[in-house]
Amino acid sequence: VQLQASGGGLVQAGGSLRLSCADSGRIVSGVGWFRQAPGKEREFVAAMNWRGDRKNYIDSVKGRFTISRDNRNNTVYLQMNRLKPEDTAVYYCAATTGYSSGRYNLAGAYDYWGQGTLVTVSS
C-alpha cells in the first residue's frame, strides 16, 4: 500500500483545510490520521474502519475535524474546521490491515504511512 498525503498549508485561526490521502487501492481494514508538532511526539488524531461505521477522534478535535473516505478513488479525507494554532503540525495518514477498536489510536497498529503534510495555523 502506498499512501500519498496532501492538502496542508498555511491558514489563519478559525479557518479550514481538507487533507487528502490517496492509497494504491490495496484492501485495508482501517485508516487513521496522526500529527506531530515541533518538539512533540506523534499523536493520534482520527481513525475509521473501512466500512466507515466506526470513527474515533482525539478529544481536542471532536466537533471540528471529520474523517471520511471515498471508495471510488481510494482516498481518505480529514476535514479540519475552526483550526487553532495548537493544530499546527505535520499530519500523517496511515492504513492498517488489522483495524481494532482497542488499538486504532496507536501508531504501532498501522502498517503503512504516508509522507506527511504540514499544516500551519497562524493566530
Secondary structure, 3 states (H helix, E strand, C coil): CCEEEECCEEEECCCCEEEEEEECCCCCCEEEEEEECCCCCCEEEEEEECCCCCEEECHHHCCCEEEEEECCCCEEEEEECCCCHHHCEEEEEEEECCCCCCCCCCHHHCCEECCCEEEEEEC
